[in-house]
Amino acid sequence: MPATIREQYKVLDQYHSQRSKIKVICAGAGVTGLYLAYSMEKRMTDYELTIYEKNPEIGGTWYENSYPGCACDVPSHNYTYTFRPNPRFSTYYASSAELLQYFKDFRDEFGLGRYIQCNSKIVRAEYNEDEGTWKIDVAKPDGSIVSDWCHVFVNNAGILNNLKWPDIPGRENFKGKVVHSAAWDESITWDKKRVGLIGTGSSAIQITPKVQQGADQLTIFIRSATWLAPQLGGLVSLDADPAQEGDTEVNRFLLRGAHPYTFTEEDKKLFEERPEILLQLRKKMELLLCNHVDTFRMGTDMHDQVETFLRRGMLAKLEGQEELQKKLIPNFPSGCRRLTPGEGYLESLGKGNVSHVYETIQEFTPKGMITADGKEHEFDLIICATGFDVAFTPFVETIGRGVSIQEAWATEPRAYLGIAAHGFPNYFITVGPRSPWGNGSIIPAIEINTDYIITLLDKMQRQNIKSIEVKKQAADDFCEHVDEWHKGSVWGQSCRSWYKQNRDAQSKPLLWCGMSPSYYKTMCDIRFEDYDYEYKNPNRFAYFGNGKIKADLLPGKERLEAITTYIRSEESPWRIE
């Protein structure tokens, strides 16, 4: 067979590493999409970014969730961008409205709205191998579909954004009001009403104390057990301080944070005037959230101690209620499902206007619901706190090299480091499958993932790269290691959880293999060798150009300083542009 004839190579008439323009499209203007816009603006040049947001407003989960009691389940001061604290948070656990305002303020402060098109839902993305680009189809409110294109498609739509109604027939037959916690109707009132609540997950745990206080009767349908934790990121005692610092100003805040706490004006003033106190508080909260991996390893003293502590706390709050103890306290290890702070929840279950139903719901009726024992339960309002159809496999129809990601991941999502998929060049996900969703605060992971992606975008621009795609073996090796590690973790034990896409209790947890800091360490050391690169030019070194560098284009003195950065009077980092 004759050798392939290669086109005569010609040197590009450009300076070394001259950036090519790159066009990026992002799905979603939530916490992650906003940070992408911010970070690209800080670190990149010669780019075009469009963020398509399906909702009328930015904010993602904090726009979509506004049910009574909706709040973050980690401390407010650790649910911010790591570089932008908010000394004015009103409570230890900020409400959804307060968090939404924080992210709106971030958008406005840095003028990020110019990148965002709201009421625009990406419904299909298809990769063109010849061009090295993606065709993106976007649905508009009037039902029309408009097409766009990009070099790189970043899916920041998240995994908890597609609400899941209970699989119970006849919902349309109910003559009262039925509402899902993730699509709350602000006009709803529950005062003096008979309310049915389906679910015992994190949303239901937050809703229950609020609705119990006004409802005439609240009936909770309990199907699954869950571990209830004290408020995460607080100290139950000074002995629990992982740094063993004793009675400090910061620790006194943390002790208050073991229970619902509203920051006083004096607290806020202190945080504003002494930012080092707030910084130390945030650091200590972070350590408490991801204190020790042994908390989530089977057979360790630390895990056994935590589980014993949680069990005793639940038993004490449910004293004298043996049926509730039996139904609510799990027989699976603590942490197998996401630990939920539930201050006030167990107490609410014992109130006189609250009843509990353990029978399976068979169907909705015009008056309420019928359970498996044949009893009809009548309501004025039914709240479905039944969570989400977890999207570890993206909902956007995404077609890579001849296959859709829905087909490729039909049995199991196989993302590399939770960020890239083999067979889908120039496609990235932020905190996707096997990311640290249950291993600590998620926002640092969002930032580090985004910075990782931007480093790859910069490489594509400078080195004339047409496509970048993770190698199959790299993705397989990563998944193999994570899955093997989880055989000894609490997350890998038998329980149903959204970490397992709410599938069979024996399914693999799609979580990182350790606590979040080990993930951050991994992502800060990019393994470029785990990717295949396709270049725009047949010669991979064409980006060396005509022998000039960017600094050669500068006038006299500026050129001198830009070229000779490596001539120094002491050891310090240097770089030539």
Residue pairs with C-beta under 8 A, 6 or more apart in sequence:
6 538
7 538
9 538
9 539
9 542
11 542
11 545
11 546
12 464
12 537
12 542
12 543
12 545
12 546
13 545
13 546
14 543
14 545
14 546
15 545
15 546
15 548
15 549
15 550
15 552
15 553
16 543
16 544
16 545
16 547
16 548
16 549
16 550
17 462
17 463
17 543
17 545
17 549
17 550
18 462
18 543
18 545
18 550
19 45
19 46
19 461
19 462
20 46
20 460
20 461
20 464
20 536
21 46
21 47
21 48
21 461
22 46
22 47
22 48
22 151
22 152
22 457
22 460
22 461
23 47
23 48
23 49
23 149
23 150
23 151
23 152
24 40
24 47
24 48
24 49
24 50
24 150
24 151
24 152
24 153
24 154
24 457
25 49
25 50
25 51
25 52
25 122
25 134
25 136
25 148
25 149
25 150
25 152
25 153
25 154
26 33
26 36
26 37
26 49
26 50
26 51
26 52
26 153
26 154
26 155
26 156
27 33
27 51
27 52
27 122
27 153
27 154
27 155
27 156
27 157
27 396
28 51
28 52
28 53
28 54
28 60
28 155
28 156
28 157
28 158
28 161
29 51
29 53
29 58
29 59
29 60
29 116
29 118
30 58
30 59
30 60
30 61
30 62
30 63
30 103
30 156
30 158
31 60
31 62
31 103
31 443
31 446
32 60
32 156
32 158
32 430
32 431
32 446
32 449
32 450
33 51
33 53
33 58
33 60
33 116
33 156
34 58
34 103
34 106
34 107
34 112
35 81
35 446
35 447
35 450
36 49
36 51
36 154
36 156
36 430
36 450
36 453
36 454
37 49
37 51
37 110
37 112
37 115
37 116
38 106
38 110
38 112
39 447
39 450
39 451
39 454
40 47
40 49
40 454
40 457
41 110
41 112
43 451
43 454
43 458
44 454
44 457
44 458
44 461
46 461
47 457
47 461
49 115
50 115
50 117
50 148
50 150
51 115
51 116
51 117
51 156
52 117
52 120
52 121
52 122
52 136
52 138
53 116
53 117
53 118
53 119
53 120
54 119
54 120
54 121
54 122
54 157
55 63
55 64
55 118
55 119
56 118
56 119
57 63
57 118
58 103
58 104
58 107
58 113
58 116
58 118
59 99
59 100
59 103
59 104
60 158
60 161
61 158
61 160
61 161
62 96
62 99
62 100
62 103
63 100
64 161
64 182
64 183
65 96
65 181
65 182
65 184
65 203
66 96
66 97
66 184
66 186
67 181
67 182
67 184
67 203
67 206
67 207
67 383
67 385
68 184
68 206
68 207
68 210
68 211
69 206
69 207
69 208
69 209
69 210
70 95
70 96
70 181
70 184
70 203
70 206
71 91
71 93
71 94
71 95
71 96
71 206
72 79
72 93
72 94
72 96
72 99
73 93
73 202
73 232
73 340
73 341
74 93
74 232
74 233
74 285
74 289
74 441
75 92
75 93
75 231
75 232
75 233
75 234
75 257
75 285
75 289
76 86
76 89
76 91
76 92
76 93
76 94
76 98
76 99
77 85
77 86
77 89
77 278
77 281
77 282
77 285
78 233
78 282
78 285
78 286
78 289
78 441
78 443
79 94
79 99
79 441
79 443
80 86
80 102
80 443
81 106
81 443
81 447
82 443
82 444
82 447
84 106
85 271
85 275
85 278
85 279
85 282
86 102
87 268
87 271
87 272
87 275
87 278
88 268
88 271
88 272
89 98
89 263
89 268
90 98
90 262
90 263
91 98
91 260
91 261
91 262
91 263
92 231
92 233
92 234
92 256
92 257
92 260
92 261
92 262
92 263
93 231
93 260
93 341
94 102
106 112
107 113
107 116
117 138
119 140
119 141
120 138
120 139
120 140
121 138
121 139
122 136
122 137
122 138
122 139
122 157
122 396
123 137
123 138
123 139
123 145
123 396
123 397
124 136
124 137
124 396
124 397
124 398
124 399
125 134
125 135
125 136
125 137
125 153
125 396
125 397
125 398
125 399
125 427
126 134
126 135
126 398
126 399
127 133
127 134
127 399
127 400
127 401
127 424
127 425
127 426
127 427
128 134
128 135
129 401
129 425
132 151
132 425
132 426
132 466
132 467
132 534
132 536
133 149
133 150
133 151
133 426
134 149
134 150
134 151
134 152
134 153
134 426
134 427
135 147
135 148
135 149
136 147
136 148
136 149
136 150
136 153
137 145
137 146
137 147
138 145
138 146
138 147
138 148
139 145
140 146
151 426
151 460
152 426
152 427
152 428
152 457
152 460
153 398
153 426
153 427
153 428
154 427
154 428
154 429
154 430
154 453
155 394
155 396
155 398
155 427
155 428
155 429
155 430
155 432
156 429
156 430
157 391
157 394
157 395
157 396
158 391
159 388
159 390
159 391
159 392
159 431
159 432
159 437
160 387
160 388
160 390
160 391
160 498
161 388
161 391
162 388
162 389
162 391
162 395
163 180
163 181
163 182
163 183
163 387
163 388
163 389
164 386
164 387
164 388
164 389
165 171
165 180
165 384
165 386
166 198
166 361
166 384
166 386
168 361
168 362
168 363
168 364
168 369
169 363
169 364
170 363
170 364
170 365
171 178
171 364
172 364
173 364
173 365
173 366
174 364
174 365
174 366
174 367
174 368
174 369
174 382
175 366
175 367
176 367
176 368
176 379
176 380
176 381
176 382
177 185
177 188
177 380
177 381
177 382
178 364
178 381
178 382
178 383
178 384
179 185
179 188
179 381
179 382
179 383
179 384
180 383
180 384
180 385
180 386
181 199
181 203
181 204
181 207
181 383
181 384
181 385
181 386
182 203
182 387
182 388
188 381
189 214
190 211
190 214
190 215
190 381
191 214
191 215
192 214
192 215
192 216
193 215
193 216
193 379
193 380
193 381
194 215
194 216
194 217
194 219
194 378
194 379
194 380
194 381
195 211
195 215
195 217
195 218
195 219
195 379
195 380
195 381
195 382
195 383
196 219
196 221
196 368
196 369
196 377
196 379
196 381
196 382
196 383
197 204
197 207
197 208
197 211
197 218
197 219
197 220
197 221
197 382
197 383
197 385
198 204
198 221
198 361
198 382
198 383
198 384
198 385
198 386
199 221
199 384
199 385
199 386
199 387
200 220
200 222
200 223
200 224
200 225
200 226
200 328
201 226
201 340
201 385
201 386
201 387
202 338
202 340
203 385
203 387
204 220
204 385
205 226
205 228
205 340
205 342
205 345
206 345
207 383
207 385
208 218
208 220
208 344
208 345
208 348
208 349
208 354
209 344
209 345
209 347
209 348
211 218
211 383
212 218
212 348
212 351
212 353
212 354
215 353
216 353
217 353
217 354
217 355
218 353
218 354
218 355
219 354
219 355
219 356
219 357
219 377
219 379
220 349
220 354
220 355
220 356
220 357
221 357
221 361
221 369
221 371
222 327
222 328
222 356
222 357
222 358
223 358
223 360
224 496
225 327
225 328
225 329
225 330
225 331
225 332
226 328
226 330
226 337
226 340
227 310
227 314
227 329
227 330
227 334
227 335
227 337
227 339
227 340
228 310
228 313
228 314
228 328
228 340
228 341
228 342
228 345
228 346
229 310
229 339
229 340
229 341
229 342
230 236
230 258
230 259
230 313
230 341
230 343
231 257
231 258
231 259
231 260
231 341
231 343
232 288
232 289
232 339
232 341
233 254
233 257
233 285
233 288
233 289
234 254
234 255
234 256
234 257
234 258
234 259
234 288
235 241
235 251
235 254
235 255
235 257
235 258
235 288
236 258
237 255
238 246
238 247
238 251
238 255
241 251
241 254
241 284
242 287
242 288
242 291
242 292
243 284
243 287
245 251
249 277
250 277
250 280
250 281
250 284
251 284
253 267
253 281
254 281
254 284
254 285
254 288
257 285
259 343
260 343
260 344
270 277
271 277
271 278
271 281
286 440
286 441
289 440
289 441
289 516
290 439
290 440
290 441
290 515
290 516
290 517
291 515
292 302
292 515
293 514
293 515
293 518
294 300
294 301
294 302
294 303
295 302
295 303
295 306
295 335
296 303
296 335
296 439
296 489
296 490
296 491
296 515
297 303
297 488
297 489
297 490
298 333
298 488
298 489
298 490
298 493
299 488
303 333
303 334
303 335
303 490
306 334
306 335
307 333
307 334
310 334
311 329
311 334
314 325
314 328
314 329
314 346
315 325
315 329
317 346
317 347
318 324
318 325
318 328
318 329
318 346
318 349
318 350
321 349
321 350
323 356
323 358
324 349
324 350
324 356
327 356
327 358
328 346
328 349
330 336
330 337
330 495
332 493
332 494
332 495
332 505
333 490
333 493
333 495
334 490
335 438
335 490
335 491
336 490
336 491
336 493
336 494
336 495
336 497
337 495
337 496
337 497
337 499
338 438
338 497
338 498
338 499
348 354
349 356
357 371
357 377
359 371
359 372
359 373
359 375
360 371
360 372
361 369
361 370
361 371
361 372
362 369
362 370
362 371
362 372
363 369
363 370
364 382
365 376
367 376
367 378
367 379
368 376
368 377
368 378
368 379
368 382
369 376
369 377
369 379
369 382
370 376
370 377
371 377
387 498
387 502
388 498
390 498
390 501
390 502
392 409
392 413
392 432
392 433
392 501
392 510
393 405
393 406
393 409
393 410
393 413
394 405
394 406
394 429
397 404
397 406
398 404
398 405
398 406
398 424
398 427
399 405
400 408
400 421
400 423
400 424
400 425
400 427
401 423
401 424
401 425
403 423
405 421
405 424
408 414
408 421
408 423
409 421
412 479
412 508
413 432
413 433
413 434
413 510
414 421
414 422
414 433
414 475
414 476
414 479
415 421
415 429
415 432
415 433
415 434
415 475
416 422
416 470
416 474
416 475
416 478
416 530
417 434
417 435
417 478
417 522
417 523
418 429
418 431
418 432
418 433
418 434
418 435
418 449
418 512
419 428
419 429
419 430
419 432
419 435
419 449
419 452
419 453
419 523
420 427
420 428
420 429
420 469
420 470
420 475
420 531
421 427
421 429
421 470
421 475
422 469
422 470
422 471
422 472
422 474
422 475
423 469
423 472
424 469
425 467
425 468
425 469
425 534
426 467
426 468
426 469
428 453
428 456
430 446
430 449
430 450
430 453
431 437
431 442
431 445
431 446
431 449
433 510
434 478
434 479
434 482
434 510
434 511
434 512
434 513
435 445
435 449
435 511
435 512
435 519
436 442
436 445
436 511
436 512
436 515
436 516
436 519
437 499
437 510
437 511
437 512
438 491
438 499
438 511
439 511
439 512
439 514
439 515
439 516
439 519
440 515
440 516
440 517
441 516
444 516
444 520
445 516
445 519
445 520
445 523
448 519
448 520
448 523
448 524
449 523
452 523
452 526
455 526
456 468
456 526
456 531
459 465
459 468
459 528
460 468
462 543
463 533
463 535
463 540
463 543
464 535
464 536
464 537
464 542
464 543
465 533
465 534
465 535
465 536
466 534
466 535
466 536
467 533
467 534
468 531
468 532
468 533
468 534
469 531
469 532
469 534
470 530
470 531
470 532
471 530
471 531
471 532
474 527
474 530
474 531
481 513
482 511
482 512
482 513
483 508
485 513
485 514
486 492
486 508
486 509
486 511
486 513
489 509
489 513
491 497
491 499
491 509
491 511
492 508
492 509
494 505
494 506
495 505
496 502
496 503
496 504
496 505
497 509
499 509
499 510
499 511
500 507
500 508
500 509
500 510
501 507
501 510
512 518
512 519
533 540
535 542
536 542
537 543
549 563
549 576
549 577
550 562
550 577
551 559
551 562
551 563
551 576
551 577
552 559
552 563
554 562
562 576
562 577
563 576
565 574
565 575
565 576
566 574
566 576
568 574
